[in-house]
């Protein structure tokens, strides 16, 4: 039978009770982690969000009524206990913050009884994630998830404090917006008042934060909820949170400076980790050439080497065809892996195929300097030696090569480099390697649409020295864009925005927008620009990704209170779900079930 608190007030959270409280009476409340009846004495571990505190019940101290209640206690019962703090009678528990003390109970109230949970409420749970997400309210009681969410709260508070002190204003932007087809798919919301019309949930507050700069607010920020209807993976969710900001009268260095100091403060105060400033910068082209990725992981080497010139005259048809088609031949050196079994090499070949490779060429160098290779018979000994030398190959190394269009080669070797590093245990979660990647291409060619699309968005400013190429050779134009990368994960990105009408019109022209199309989609922003717009720039971080890396987790689901799974559904609440026919009628919506393709 559950009891009420009846005027009882909690004096401390569990781990707020310390040796300083010895001799004092305290009132603690929480969940029973476990209860052990040793015959005449009952030990109870009480848990709340702060941690665990040991309680002792003896009939001589708490009375027969309270002792009888203590005998009923089971895992996850919610209780309130009043008692005296004493030194621990047994050995000190070094694993607990409260391991040197215990509370000898005087009274107990059972505030709520509990059924046996479907899995143990414990750290480092081995329970399948699907079951934990179905009972997320229980999963969230686990200490490791609670630590993550507490860290998230502290980071959010710290970000607000820092940006406020830097002169930023926190301003909310609308959730119900107009849909724009550029970018990922929108989540649409039907309008009851305007039948047949839809709002779109924001993919980012981009247009509104630029309007705030037009309105003279100078420095804006927001912890913004954003929505993208895209395929999910470990670091993506359909709804996510951005640390979003925009600044007026700034250049690239100003944006990077304030964000470096923000990251320095967050990592020092939350993790006691020193970030060395300034953060390293690397141009996009260099990142691709050296790491095959625009979000390179700098915690280990294994950099790409371009050996196109070395092998341009060899008879190996795979290399030859790639070079003749305008592609390249590049390789990575997995040092010390020359003795890797053929089965594991074959697995790497299959892995590479998943990233677009037709195959993977390799040379395994024996400890005696001999070569085992998938293509040695097509090369002279001199050509093989020259290739090994170009790769800095030593006895005992494994050299892996991709030959194709540059885009494919980068994708394959960039992914392969990370896969091998993961297999070899080179990814140290205690190391934090930040990097600014700058000077991205302004545009990328979309094979399906047969036109250029914006690599970031249509309002990104080209590098001034490349403006003359915008109409004649747009693929070569670099952007004043920058991404902040941590350990191979893109934390966020931003750019200097276009604020000149003539440049914006040229940009829309290259993207295939007529003037009418541009005004149809972005008219409210373009009209605002007619009334005086300052040069401005911004950046947005994925808060979820940032916390994931700070908490050393592999998935953002472990740092979000109520996440979705891969198909964007919630296992706990069964969202999305069907709605009442009356609701659909009010919205003038009829559902036509599509036949599934056989």
C-alpha positions, 0 to 999 in steps of 0.5 A: 500500500503506497503512502504519502509524504505527509509533510516529510521533506527531503533534506539531501540527495543520496550522494549529498550525504557525506562524512560531514553529516555524521551524527546528523539526522537526514531524510532521503528519498529515491528508488530501491536499487537492491535490498538484502535481509541478513536476519535481524538487519536489512541492508538497502541500497537507495538510488536517486539521480546523484548515486547510491547511499546504503541504508541500515534497518534494525528493529531495535532502532526503527521499531517493529512497524518500520522494520516490517515495511523494510522487509517488504522492500523490492527493487524499484520501490520508491521510498522515503527514509529518515535516519542518522548518518554514521560511519560505515560499520563494515569495510569502506566501499571505494566504488561509491561516493558515499562508501565511508558512511551509511544511514541507520533508518529511524522510519520508512515510508513506501511511496510507491510499490513497483513490479519487477522491471523487465531488465535490471536497472544497472550501469553498462546494461547488456539488455538489447536496445530495442527492449530498453527503448520500449521501456525508456522511462526505466532505461533513463533510471540507469546511472550512465544515461542519467550522467549523460543527460546531466552533462547535456543540461550542464553544457546547454547552461554553459553555452547560454552563459558564454554566448550571453556574455559575448553579447548574443541574444537568445531569440526563438524562431518559428516551428511552422514554416514554408517548405523549400525543396532544397536540402533534405526532405521536410516534415510537413504539417497540414493546415486546418484553416488553409485546406490543402496547404502545409507548413514544414517543420524547420530543418534549420532556422537559416532564413530566420536567423539571416532575417534577424541580422537584417533586423539589426540584432547583431548577434543571435543564438538559439538551442533550436529543435530541427527536423529532417526526414532522412535515413537515420544512422548512429549520429542522426535522428529525425529531430535533433538540437542545434546550437545555432548562431549568427553574427553581423559585421564579421569575417571567418576569423571572428566566427571561428574565434568565438566558437573556439573559445566556447569549445575551450570553456565547455571542455574545460568546465565539463570534462577538465580537458584543455583544448589548445587554441587556435584549433588547427585549420585545413583546407577541404582539398587537403583534407580530401587528399590526405584523409579521403574525407572532409571530416578527417579523424586526426587521432592516427596516421594512415594518410592517403598517398597519391601514386598516380604518377608512379604507376601511370605507365604500368600495364596493370589494367585497373590502374591504367583504365582509372588514369585514362578516365581522368581518375587517380590511383591512391593508397594507404599503408597499414603499418605492421599489418603485412601478415594479415590473413588472406581472409581478413584482406578479402573482408576489407575488399568486400568492405571497400565495395560497399563504398563504391570500389570495384575491388581493392589492390594490395601488397603485403610486405613480408618481414623478409622484404618479399611481396605478396600481391594481387597484381604483382604479375602485371608489374615489373620488379622495378615498378613494384619497388617504386610503388612500395617506395612511394608508399613508404612501405617497410617490411611487415606493412600492408599497402592497399590501393584504390583506382577510380574516379577521385570521388570514389577513391576518396570514399573508399580509402577514407572509409577503409582507413577508419575501418582498419583503425577501428580494428586495430584499436587506434580510436582513443575516446579519451583523445579529442582532436579538433579541426576546422575544415575550410574552403569547401567547394561552393557547389557539387554536381548532382548526376541525377538532376544533371545540375549543380547544387549548393554544397551547404545552402544557396546563401553561402558566399564564394571566395572573392578571388573565385567570383569570376569563375561563378558563371564560367567554371562554377565547379572550381569556386570555393566557398567561405564555408567552414566545418568544425570536426572532432575525431572524424565527426562533423560537429557543425558547420557554417559560412559567410553569407551572401549579402550582395544582390548581384552575387545572390542572383548569379548564385541562383542562376548557377543553381538553375533558379529563375528570378521568379523561382527564387522569389517564389521560394525565398522572396521574404528574405530577398525582399528584406535584403533590399532594405539594407543588409549587413555582412553576416555569417553563422554556424550551427553545432549538433548538440546531440553529436557534441554530447555523444563525443563528450560522453564517449558514446557511440550513438546519439540515442544515448544522449537524447531522453526519448530518441527514435529508432532507425525507421524514425519510430518511437518504440515506447509511445508507438509514434507515428501512428494512425489518427482518427478519421474525424481529424483527417476530415477536419484537415481535408486529408484523404489517405490513399494506401499505395500498393506495395511493389512485389 
